[in-house]
Amino acid sequence: MSGLAFKHKRISCLFNTSWLFYGEFNLRVFFCLLFSSQDAVCAVDLDTALPVLFISRLKRIPRVYDARELWTEVKNIVDRPRIQKIWKRIEQYCLPKFIHGYAVSTSIANELHKNYGVHFITIRNISILQNRKTKSIPDIDKSFLLYQGYVHEGRGIEALISAMQNIRMKLIICGTGNVLDECKRLAEKLKLEDKVIFKGLVPPSQLWEFTESAFIGLNLVEPVGLNQVYSLANKFFDYIHAELPQVTMNFPEYKNINDKYQIAILIDDIHPETITKSIDTLINDRDLYQKLKNNCRIAKEVLNWQQEEKKLVEFYQKVLN
């Protein structure tokens, strides 16, 4: 990237769960950084902030914070108050000491500024613009709905499966996660095995084939924790680049982009009835569908990694100069 080089090293731990994992992981990160050379060091989220902070002080080099999540508001931390309290203390100790940083969404950057006075820029995880021919409007009778990404709790997959009882299209789910088995059992219980197809992990090249062939893309998130509400998912941009109209959440980041480009139907909750209504709207209103599809073509010329990476390169050039 324009003269910038980044080093990667895989770190394996003996412990896989609980505080033992994080303790061991942080020690391994510290010693890995201690016995290697770097001009600057970056903490990717709060779980690497402590070793990065200590190493940057020891070596007197710049430190950077990469907020890919609003860590203390991640759902599995919000659901465990004791664990959240520990992470809050780490956040309160570390974050004010990072004068350089960026966040995956403006909402997260603003929240960190409000809490800790840091001035982080926004670097979004946006798809690379590629010279691909997208398909015209798919045949409704032969097409399908698509959910791609983690099948984790808080992603609204269970509500989506329930909604499929009243939607005439099939649903393809590409991805895996901690509620995958539960979702499969729900589909079986509702006798939707032939209507809800689980593809598991799909290679990127094959995933694109599903994305460009789908009729509607789905990006559903439960409003549990600010990290969920302030999210800006990769799939949101993948759908745009496939010129695929989508149903997504009426959260700040999605709303800001949709207000400008109108590429999606926004919903306020993930009740099955709400999901069904929004999907039916796109199936039945062909003029609206075509309008959203055309708008995706315009939006992807602006919302792409080729544009976003310029900010990242400029950021690191300023940090290192």
SELUMVO-607769 format. One line per field, with one value per residue (C-alpha): residue number from 1; residue in one letter; z, x, y. Coordinates in Angstrom, 1 decimal, always signed. Each point is the difference from the previous one (the first is absolute). Layout:
! residues N
k <- NUM, ... .
r <- A, ... .
up <- Z, ... .
east <- X, ... .
north <- Y, ... .
//
This chain:
! residues 321
k <- 1, 2, 3, 4, 5, 6, 7, 8, 9, 10, 11, 12, 13, 14, 15, 16, 17, 18, 19, 20, 21, 22, 23, 24, 25, 26, 27, 28, 29, 30, 31, 32, 33, 34, 35, 36, 37, 38, 39, 40, 41, 42, 43, 44, 45, 46, 47, 48, 49, 50, 51, 52, 53, 54, 55, 56, 57, 58, 59, 60, 61, 62, 63, 64, 65, 66, 67, 68, 69, 70, 71, 72, 73, 74, 75, 76, 77, 78, 79, 80, 81, 82, 83, 84, 85, 86, 87, 88, 89, 90, 91, 92, 93, 94, 95, 96, 97, 98, 99, 100, 101, 102, 103, 104, 105, 106, 107, 108, 109, 110, 111, 112, 113, 114, 115, 116, 117, 118, 119, 120, 121, 122, 123, 124, 125, 126, 127, 128, 129, 130, 131, 132, 133, 134, 135, 136, 137, 138, 139, 140, 141, 142, 143, 144, 145, 146, 147, 148, 149, 150, 151, 152, 153, 154, 155, 156, 157, 158, 159, 160, 161, 162, 163, 164, 165, 166, 167, 168, 169, 170, 171, 172, 173, 174, 175, 176, 177, 178, 179, 180, 181, 182, 183, 184, 185, 186, 187, 188, 189, 190, 191, 192, 193, 194, 195, 196, 197, 198, 199, 200, 201, 202, 203, 204, 205, 206, 207, 208, 209, 210, 211, 212, 213, 214, 215, 216, 217, 218, 219, 220, 221, 222, 223, 224, 225, 226, 227, 228, 229, 230, 231, 232, 233, 234, 235, 236, 237, 238, 239, 240, 241, 242, 243, 244, 245, 246, 247, 248, 249, 250, 251, 252, 253, 254, 255, 256, 257, 258, 259, 260, 261, 262, 263, 264, 265, 266, 267, 268, 269, 270, 271, 272, 273, 274, 275, 276, 277, 278, 279, 280, 281, 282, 283, 284, 285, 286, 287, 288, 289, 290, 291, 292, 293, 294, 295, 296, 297, 298, 299, 300, 301, 302, 303, 304, 305, 306, 307, 308, 309, 310, 311, 312, 313, 314, 315, 316, 317, 318, 319, 320, 321 .
r <- M, S, G, L, A, F, K, H, K, R, I, S, C, L, F, N, T, S, W, L, F, Y, G, E, F, N, L, R, V, F, F, C, L, L, F, S, S, Q, D, A, V, C, A, V, D, L, D, T, A, L, P, V, L, F, I, S, R, L, K, R, I, P, R, V, Y, D, A, R, E, L, W, T, E, V, K, N, I, V, D, R, P, R, I, Q, K, I, W, K, R, I, E, Q, Y, C, L, P, K, F, I, H, G, Y, A, V, S, T, S, I, A, N, E, L, H, K, N, Y, G, V, H, F, I, T, I, R, N, I, S, I, L, Q, N, R, K, T, K, S, I, P, D, I, D, K, S, F, L, L, Y, Q, G, Y, V, H, E, G, R, G, I, E, A, L, I, S, A, M, Q, N, I, R, M, K, L, I, I, C, G, T, G, N, V, L, D, E, C, K, R, L, A, E, K, L, K, L, E, D, K, V, I, F, K, G, L, V, P, P, S, Q, L, W, E, F, T, E, S, A, F, I, G, L, N, L, V, E, P, V, G, L, N, Q, V, Y, S, L, A, N, K, F, F, D, Y, I, H, A, E, L, P, Q, V, T, M, N, F, P, E, Y, K, N, I, N, D, K, Y, Q, I, A, I, L, I, D, D, I, H, P, E, T, I, T, K, S, I, D, T, L, I, N, D, R, D, L, Y, Q, K, L, K, N, N, C, R, I, A, K, E, V, L, N, W, Q, Q, E, E, K, K, L, V, E, F, Y, Q, K, V, L, N .
up <- +0.0, -1.3, +1.8, +3.2, +1.2, +2.6, +1.8, +0.8, +2.3, +1.2, +3.7, +1.5, +3.6, +2.3, +1.6, -2.2, +2.4, +3.0, +1.5, -0.4, -3.7, +0.1, +2.5, -2.0, -3.3, +1.3, +1.3, -3.3, -1.9, +2.3, -0.4, -3.7, -0.4, +2.4, -2.1, -3.3, -1.6, -1.0, -0.7, +1.5, +1.7, -0.4, +2.5, -1.9, +2.6, +3.8, +0.4, -1.3, +1.4, +3.2, -1.7, -2.8, +2.6, +2.0, -3.0, -1.6, +3.3, +0.4, -3.6, -0.2, -3.3, -1.1, +1.0, -1.9, +1.0, -2.6, +1.3, -2.0, +2.8, +2.8, +2.2, +3.3, -1.8, -1.9, +0.7, +1.7, +2.3, +0.7, +0.9, +2.8, +2.3, +2.0, -3.1, -1.4, +3.1, -0.4, -3.6, +0.9, +2.4, -2.7, -2.4, +2.4, +0.7, -3.6, -2.4, +1.2, -0.6, -3.7, -1.9, -3.4, -1.1, -2.3, +0.3, -2.4, +0.3, +0.8, +2.7, +1.8, -0.5, +1.5, +3.0, +0.8, -0.3, +2.3, +2.6, -0.2, -2.0, -2.7, -3.6, -2.2, -3.7, -1.8, -2.2, -1.2, -1.2, -3.5, -2.9, -2.8, -3.2, -2.7, -3.7, +0.2, -2.1, +2.3, -1.0, -0.9, +2.3, +0.8, -0.7, +3.2, -0.4, -0.4, +2.4, +3.7, +3.1, +1.4, +3.4, +0.1, +3.0, +3.5, +1.2, +3.6, +2.6, -0.4, -3.8, -0.3, -1.8, +2.2, -0.8, -3.7, -0.1, +1.7, -2.6, -2.8, +0.8, -1.8, -2.7, -3.4, -0.8, +1.3, +2.5, -0.4, +3.1, -0.7, +3.2, +3.3, +3.6, +3.6, -0.7, -3.3, +1.5, +1.8, -3.3, -1.8, +2.7, -0.3, -3.7, +0.5, +2.6, -2.3, -2.9, -2.0, -0.9, -3.7, +0.2, +2.3, -1.3, +2.1, -2.1, +2.8, -0.7, -3.6, -1.8, -1.0, -3.7, +0.4, +2.4, -2.6, -2.3, +2.7, +0.6, -3.6, -0.7, +3.1, -0.2, +3.4, +2.5, +3.7, +2.8, +3.3, +3.4, +3.4, +1.9, +2.9, +1.1, -1.8, -2.0, -1.8, -0.5, -1.3, -2.3, -3.6, -1.4, -2.9, -1.6, -0.2, -2.5, -1.7, -0.9, -1.4, -2.2, -1.3, -0.7, +2.3, +1.7, +3.7, +3.2, +2.8, +3.4, +0.6, +2.0, -0.3, -2.4, -2.4, +0.1, -0.8, -3.1, -1.0, +0.3, -2.5, -2.5, +0.7, -0.5, +2.7, +1.9, +3.6, +2.8, +3.7, +1.5, -0.9, +0.7, -2.6, -1.1, -0.7, -1.9, -2.1, -0.8, -1.2, -2.2, -1.5, -0.8, -2.1, -1.7, -1.0, -0.8, -3.1, -0.5, +3.5, -0.4, -3.3, +1.6, +2.9, -2.4, -2.1, +3.1, +1.0, -3.3, +0.8, +3.7, -0.6, -2.1, +3.1, +2.8, -0.8, +1.5, -2.7, +1.4, +3.7, +0.0, -0.9, +3.4, +1.7, -1.9, +0.8, +3.6, +0.4, -1.9, +2.5, +3.0, -1.3, -1.0 .
east <- +0.0, +1.9, +3.3, -1.6, +0.7, -1.9, +1.3, -2.1, +0.8, -2.4, -0.2, -1.2, -1.2, -0.2, -3.3, -3.1, -2.5, -0.5, +2.5, +2.8, -0.1, +0.0, +2.8, +2.2, -0.9, +1.0, +3.3, +0.8, -0.9, +2.3, +3.0, -0.6, +0.1, +2.9, +2.3, -0.9, +0.5, -2.7, -0.3, -3.5, -2.3, -3.8, -2.5, -2.9, -2.8, +0.3, +1.3, +3.4, +0.1, +2.1, +3.0, +0.0, -0.1, +2.9, +2.1, -0.5, +1.2, +2.9, +1.2, -1.2, -1.8, -3.5, -3.0, -3.3, -3.4, -2.1, -3.6, -1.7, -2.5, -1.3, +1.6, -1.8, -3.3, +0.4, -3.0, +1.8, +1.6, -3.1, -1.8, +2.7, +0.1, +3.0, +2.0, -1.1, +1.1, +3.5, +0.2, -1.3, +2.9, +2.5, -1.7, +0.1, +3.7, +1.1, -2.2, +1.0, +3.6, -0.5, +0.2, +0.0, -2.9, -2.8, -3.4, -2.0, -3.0, -0.4, -2.5, +2.7, +2.6, -2.5, -0.8, +3.7, +0.5, -2.9, +1.3, +3.8, +0.6, +1.9, -0.2, -0.2, -0.7, -2.4, +1.4, -2.8, +0.3, -1.2, +0.1, +2.5, -1.5, +0.5, -0.8, -2.7, -3.2, -3.0, -3.1, -3.4, -3.0, -0.1, -3.0, -2.1, -1.0, +3.6, +1.8, +0.5, +0.6, +3.6, +1.5, +3.8, +2.2, +0.3, -3.0, +0.4, -2.5, -1.2, -0.1, -3.7, +0.3, -2.6, -2.5, +0.9, -0.6, -3.4, -0.9, +0.7, -3.2, -1.8, +2.5, -0.2, +3.7, +2.8, +2.6, +3.7, +2.2, +3.7, +2.1, +0.4, -0.2, -1.0, -3.7, +0.3, -1.2, -2.8, -1.1, +0.0, -2.2, -2.4, -0.2, -0.7, -2.6, -1.9, +0.4, +2.0, +2.9, -0.6, -0.5, +2.9, +3.3, +3.1, +3.2, +2.5, +3.3, +0.3, +3.2, +0.0, -0.2, -2.9, -1.7, +0.0, -2.0, -2.7, +0.0, -0.4, -2.6, -2.2, -3.2, +0.3, +2.9, -0.7, +1.9, -1.9, +1.3, -1.6, +0.4, +1.8, +3.0, +1.2, +2.5, -3.0, -1.8, +3.2, +1.0, +0.9, +0.2, +2.2, -3.0, -1.8, +2.6, +0.3, -3.7, +0.5, +2.8, -2.1, -2.7, -2.2, -2.9, +0.0, -2.0, +2.1, -0.4, -1.0, +3.2, +2.0, +2.7, -2.4, -2.4, +2.6, +1.1, -3.5, -1.2, +2.6, -0.2, -3.3, +1.2, -2.0, -3.2, +0.7, -1.9, -0.3, -0.2, +0.6, -3.5, -0.9, -3.0, +2.3, +2.4, -2.7, -1.6, +3.3, +0.9, -3.5, +0.3, +3.1, -1.5, -3.2, +1.2, +2.2, +0.5, +1.3, +2.2, +1.5, +0.6, +1.9, +2.0, +0.9, +1.0, +2.4, +1.8, +0.5, +0.9, +2.7, +2.0, +0.4, -0.2, +3.0, +3.3, +2.0, -1.4, +0.1, +3.6, +1.2, -1.0, +1.8, +3.2, -0.1, -0.7, +3.1, +2.2, -0.9, +0.6, +3.5, +1.2 .
north <- +0.0, +3.0, -0.9, -1.2, -3.5, -2.1, -3.0, -3.0, -2.9, -2.8, -0.4, -3.3, -0.4, -3.0, +1.3, +0.5, +1.5, +2.3, +2.5, -2.5, +0.3, +3.8, +0.0, -2.3, +1.7, +3.4, -1.3, -1.7, +3.2, +2.0, -2.3, -0.3, +3.8, +0.3, -2.3, +1.4, +3.4, +2.5, +3.7, +0.1, -2.4, -0.4, -1.5, -1.6, +0.4, +0.1, -3.6, +1.0, +3.6, -0.8, -1.7, +2.7, +2.8, -1.5, -0.8, +3.5, +1.6, -2.4, +0.5, +3.6, -0.5, +1.2, -2.1, -0.3, -1.2, -1.8, -0.1, -2.7, -0.4, +2.1, -2.7, +0.5, +0.1, -3.3, -2.2, -2.9, +2.5, +2.1, -3.3, -0.6, +3.1, -1.2, -0.6, +3.3, +1.8, -1.4, +1.1, +3.4, +0.5, -1.1, +2.4, +2.9, -0.6, -0.5, +2.1, +3.5, -0.9, -0.7, +3.3, -1.7, -2.2, -0.8, -1.7, -2.1, +2.4, +3.6, -0.9, -2.0, +2.7, +2.6, -2.3, -0.4, +3.7, +0.7, -2.5, +0.6, +3.2, -1.9, +1.3, -3.1, +0.1, -2.4, -2.7, -2.3, -3.6, +0.6, -2.4, +0.3, +1.4, -2.6, +0.0, -2.5, -0.2, -0.3, -1.8, +1.6, -0.5, -3.7, -2.2, +0.1, -3.7, -1.1, +2.4, +0.0, +2.1, +0.2, +0.4, -0.1, +0.3, -1.4, -2.0, +1.4, +0.9, +3.5, -0.2, -0.6, -3.3, -1.7, +2.7, -0.2, -3.7, +0.4, +2.7, -2.5, -1.8, +2.8, +0.8, -1.7, +0.1, -2.3, +1.3, -0.8, +0.5, +0.2, -0.1, -1.7, +1.0, -0.8, -0.4, -1.9, -3.3, +1.7, +1.7, -3.3, -1.6, +2.9, -0.4, -3.7, +0.7, +2.4, -2.5, +2.4, -2.3, +0.4, +3.7, +1.1, -1.3, +0.2, +0.1, +0.4, +1.7, +1.0, +1.1, +3.7, -0.7, -2.4, +2.4, +2.7, -2.3, -0.3, +3.7, +1.1, -2.6, +0.7, +2.1, +1.7, +0.3, -0.1, +1.7, -0.4, +0.9, +0.1, +3.3, -1.6, +2.2, +3.1, -2.0, -1.6, +3.3, +1.8, -2.9, +0.3, -3.5, -1.1, -1.7, +3.3, +1.2, -3.5, +0.3, +3.5, -1.2, -2.8, +2.6, -2.1, +1.8, -0.8, +0.0, +1.4, +1.7, +3.6, +0.6, +3.2, -1.1, -1.8, +2.9, +2.6, -1.9, -0.9, +3.6, +0.9, -2.8, -1.9, -3.5, -1.9, -0.4, +0.9, -1.8, +1.0, -3.5, -3.6, -1.4, -2.7, +2.1, +3.1, -2.1, -1.6, +3.3, +1.6, -3.0, -0.1, +3.7, -0.6, -3.1, +1.8, +3.5, -0.5, +3.8, +0.4, -3.1, +1.4, +3.4, -1.5, -2.1, +3.0, +2.0, -2.8, +0.4, +3.7, -0.5, -2.6, +2.5, +2.0, -2.6, -2.2, -0.9, +1.8, +3.2, -1.0, -1.2, +3.4, +1.2, -2.9, +0.6, +3.7, -0.8, -2.2, +2.4, +2.7, -2.4, -1.0, +3.5 .
//
